[in-house]
Amino acid sequence: MAPTDRLGVWLDDSRIAELLPRRDGSINLRYTEEALETWPLNSPVISCSLPLGPRAQPGLAFCRGLLPEGNALRALAERAGVAANDTYGLLERYGRDVAGALVIGAQPPEERRFGIEEYSEESLREAVEDLDDHPLGAHDDSELSLAGIQDKLLLVDLGDRGWGRPLHGRPSTHILKLDDRRRPGLIDAEAECLRLARALGLTEIDIRVETLGESRCLIVSRFDRAIGPDGAVRRIHQEDLCQATGVDPSDRRGRAKYERAGGPTLRQAAALLDSYAGDVEAQLDRLVEITAFTVLTGNADAHGKNLALLHPEPDRIELAPLYDTVPTVLWPKLRTEAAMSIGAQVSLPDVTLKDIVREGRAWGHDEDRVEAVATATIEATTAALERGEIDPASDLARFAAKRAKQLLRS
């Protein structure tokens, strides 16, 4: 593929911006006249960190947030024939199906090019086993990317026919995650955590766990995709909190997504909601619920890449459903420091209800309301556990029940 001097950024088939590479490896983003004439200035059309305006803006941090990390990034770069730090070149090659609703490319999206290669049971097992060489299931006919460091495979739901591999930018609908080889059982624990979140109304994604060959896999529906009655897939725009705050996730050797390394904070998330949410009070309530759930499930990995914002309208945002939600407490050797501090408390096991209230108060949210919402979340979790929403004998169920009692006593 010959390099181009600019890439189009498409939203609903409209070219709303351009990406312009710079000699130092950075990328500028400039909105088009069409975008400027369509929406009010300062609207977070693409990102809260890239408000609509006539001038070119630094877009490298947002763009890097569309790409995977670690070995997956290096493998995709090698396949594309570019350097792993060539973000522009990588998006030129893989930007047709990224997180959210944007399509990135020199030419407009062409549905006639879309394709699906149907997996058989055997070929799906082979694809899972081959993830080291083909991260995300990417081959020469793939034009897709997804953030994260975990081994993943992007899939298209074919209903009774099983699963398919998306070709030429065809939107994927599901994500398959492979169990952690160093921490077996992590996939099952994440599935339980997500089921508990679903019981509390904190996520809407579909969750299933399957064994493919010798691999334990979690398959979840993408919250940034909607499937119509005719099977057509609609992209839904979203960005993670690192992108929304302009944090480059590759900084600090990939640690910049954590608050202690300069990553986003809950207070920053609240400030964005205060600026751009349609119903600010309801969204801050939801942020309190998410904070309480993070504490209840012992998730020390709730960093800026694992909290996202939906853009239901180009000038409005809301919190996305929970997705990468892992009870890290079940692995004693993993860190216990909260990825985002709560009420100035950085030790997740030591967070109390008072810390959650203190955190919410720092957002400018009503103190009594914060306490009421957090308490209701804790009580709803206890009720869900008593109903058997997850296995009562599981480590997560026992931990969450114990933690709920501690928080209510505090």
N, C-alpha and C positions, 0 to 999 in steps of 0.2 A: 504493500500500500504506500503510495507516494505521500509524503507529508503535506499537509495543507497549512496555509498561513492563518487560518481561523476555522473554528468549529461552530456550527449552529447549536443553540440550545432550544429545543422544541418542547412546547407544552400544548397538548391537545391540537397537534398539527400546526401550531403557530410558532414561528421563529421569534422567540421573545428576547433572546440575548445571543451574544457571541463570546467565545473564548479565544483570547489572543495570547499566543506564547511569547515569552520574553527571553532574551539571550541568556539571562542568569538562571533560567529554569523555572521561574515563577510564571504565573498565568494571570492575566487580567480578564475581568468579565465586564462586558458593556451591554446594557439593555438596548433593544432596537427601538426605532421610532414607533413601531406598532404597539409595543408594550407601554411606552411612555404615553401614548394617546389613549390606551385602554383603561389603565388603572391609576389611582391617585399616587402622587409622589410619596416616597418613603414606605410604600406597601411592601411587606416581606414576600414578594411574589416567588422568588427562588429560595431565599433564605433570610432569616432575621438578621444575619450578619452582612447581607447584601441587599439593603433596601433599594427600592426602585428610584433611580435617578439618572440624569443625563451623562454623568462622568463614568469613565472606566474605574473599576474597583479591584483591589487584590482578591483573586478568587482561588488561590492555591489551596488554602486550608479546606474550603468547601469541597473542592475537586478531589483532594486526597481522601476525604471522608467517603468517597464513592468506591474506593478501591480496597481490596483485601490487604492483609498484613502478612508479614513473615514469609514462610516458604510458599504460600499460595501466590503472593505478589511476585516473588522471584520466578516462579514457574510460568505465570502468565506473561511476564516480561520477556522471558526467554522464548516463549512461543511466538510472541509478537515481534521479536527481533529488536527490542529496545531496552534501554537501561531500566532497572527497577525504580529509579528516581525520576524517570521521564513520565510524569503524570499526564502531560498533554498527549504524548504518544500512546500511552495506555488507554486513555479515554477515546482517542481517535479509533483505536482498534476494538475496544470493548464497551463503548458508551451507549449502545443501543438498548440495553436492558439493565438499568441500574436501580438502586433503591429510590422509591418515590415515583413521580410521574414524568420526570424529565427524560428526553431522548437526546443524546449528544452525537452529532455527526456532521459531516460536511454537506450531506444531502438530507432532505426531509424524510421522515419515517415512511416506509413503503410496506404496507401490510401484505402486498402481493409477494414479497420476498420471504415472509414468515414461513417457517416450517416446523414440523415436529417429527422426531424420530421415535417411534414407539419402542419402549423397552420390553423385552421379554423378562421373565423371572431370572433367567440366567444372565442376560446382558446387564440387568440392573445390579445384580451381585457383582459382576465384573467391574461396573462403573464405580461402585463403592470401594472395591479393592484397589482401584486404579487412581484414587483421589490424590495420591502423592504426585503423580505425573500429570494428572488432568484435574486440577482444583476447580471446584464448582461444576465439574463435568464439561469443561471447556475443551473444544477441539477447533480445527481450522475453520469450521463453519459456525462457530459460536461468537456472539457479540454481546457478552454479558459480564456483569461484575457485581460483587456484593462485598460489603465491608466485613471485617472480622478476621480473627486468626484461627478459629476452629475449623476443622475439616467439614466441608459442606458440599452438597450437590443440589443444583437447582433443577426443579421438576415442573412438568405441566400435568395437571390432573386430567386424566382421560376417562374418568368415571369407571364403568365396568371393565374397560380395557386396560386399566392399571395406570402406568406412568409413562411420560414421554420426555425426551430431551429437546429443549427449545433451540431452534436454529435461526440464524440471521436476525437476531433481535426480537424474536417472538417473546412476549412477556411470559415469564415463569409464574406459577401460581403457588408453589410450595417449596419449602426448604427442608432438605434432609441433613441432619447433623449426625456425625459419627461419634460414638462413645470415646471418651478420652482414654488413650492407652495407658497413661500414667495413673489415672484415677477411675478405674472401672466402676460402673454404677452411676456415674455422673448424669448420664442421659436419663435414666429412670428417675433420679432425684429431680432433675429439671422438669420432667414431665409431671411429676406429682406437684411441684411448686406451681406450675402453670395451671394445673387442674384446680388447685386451691384458689389461685387468682381468678380463674373463670367463675368459680362458685361465688366469689365476692363481687363479681361484676367489674374486675379490673382488667380483664382481657376478653376478647371474643374469638381468639384464634382456635382452630381445630387442632387437636393434639392426638397423636398416635405413636406407639412404640412398636417397632418391628425388628426381627432378627433376620438379617440378610447374609447368608453364608455363616461366617463366624463373627459378623459385626452386629452389634446392638445399635439401633438407629432410632432417632427421634425425627418424626416428620410433622411439620407444622405448616398451617396455611399462612400465606403472606398477608399481613394486615394492610399492606399498601397495594393490594390487588382486589378487585371485585369482579365476580363472574356473573354475567347476566343470564337470563333464562335461555338465550340462544347459544350460550357457551362462550360468547365474546368476553374478552378480558379487558377491564378498564383499569388504567393506572390511577393511583391516588397519591398525591404529592405528600411527602414527609421529609424530615431531616432529623438527624440526631442532635443532641444538645451540644456536642463539640462543633458541629457545623453551624448551629444557630448562634454560637458565641464566638465563632471565628478561631477555634482552636485546631491547630494542625495535629492530628493524632499520631503522626510519625515523629514529632518532636520528643526530646528527652528519651531517645531510644524506644519510642512507642509507649512511654508511660504518661504522656501528656493528657491522656483521657482521665487520669486520676487527679482529684483536687490537690493532693499534696505535691504533685508535679506541675501545678499550674493549670489543671483542668477545670471544667465547669463546676459550679456549686449549685445547691438547691436554691439559694437566694437569687442567683442569676436566672434560673428557670422561672422562678416566681416573677421576676422583673419582666421577663419576656411575655409571660401570660398577662401581666398587668398592662402591658403596652398593646398587645395584639389580640387577646382572647375576646370572643364575643360576649361571654358570660364570665367575667373575671372571678367572681365569688365562687361559682361552681367549679371552675378549673383549679382554683387554689384549694378548695375542698378535696378535689381529686389528688392533688399533689400531697396533701396531708395523708390521704389514704395510702398512696404509694409509699410514702416515707414510713408509715406505721407497718405496712406489709413487709418492707425491706428489713425492718428490725425483727418482726415476728418470725421471719423465715431465715434469719441469719445470713443475709446476702451481702457479703463484703465486696462484691464485684458489680455493684449498681453504679457504674461510672458513666461518664458523659456519652459513651457510645451505646449504652444500654438503656437510655431514656430518650424518647423521641417525641417530636411534635408533628401532628398532622396539619396540613394546610387545606381545610375544606373549601376555603375561598382564597383567592390571591392576596387578600388583605386581612386574613383572619387565621389564627392558629388555635389548636387545642392539644391536649396531651394524647399521645397515641396509646393504644392498648399495650400492656406489658408483654414482653417477648423474651429476651435472654435473661431469665430469672433463675438463678442457681443458688441453692442453700449451701453456700461455701462452708458454713459452720460444721457440716457433716464430715469435712476433711480437716482434721486437727492441724495438719501441717500447712494449710493455706492461711493467708493473712487474715487477721481479725480487725484490722483498721478499716473503718468505713470508707468506701470510695468517695463519698461526699459526706462531709461532717454534718452532724445533726445537733443543732443548738450548741455549737462549738465543741461538742463531744466527738472525738475521733475514734474512740474504742467502741466498736459496735456492740459487744456484749455488755457494755456499761451504760448504754443509752436507756434513759427512763422516759416515762410519759411526760415528765416535766421538761426534758430535753426536746421532745417533739413539739410541745407547746411553745417553748422558747424559740425554736426554729421558725415555726409558723408566725409568731409575733414579729420576728425580724423581717418577714415579708410584708408587714403591714396588715396581716390578716387578723381578724378579731380573736383575741386570746380565748374567750369562752367558746367560740365556735371551733377553734382548732382542737381544744380539749374534747368537745362533744363529738367531733368527727373522728378523731383518733380513737376515742373510747368505743365508739360505735363500730369501728373497723376491728378492734381487738375482740369485742364481743361477737361480732359476726364471724370472725375466724374460729372462735371457740365453738359457736353453733354449727359451723360447717364441718368441723372435725367430729363433733358429736353425731352429726348426720351420716358420717362415713363418706364424705366427699372424696377423701383419699384413704388409703389403708390405715386403719387406726394403730396398727402395730408397726408402722414404718418409723424410721428414725426422724423423718421430717415431722410427722404427726406428733410424736412425743415431744420433740423440741418446741414446736409452735405452741402446743398446749401449755408447756411449762413456761415459755416466754410470755404468753398471754397473762398468766397468773402473776408473774413478776411485774409486768407493766401496770396492771390494774392495782396491785398493792402499792406501787410507787406513786 
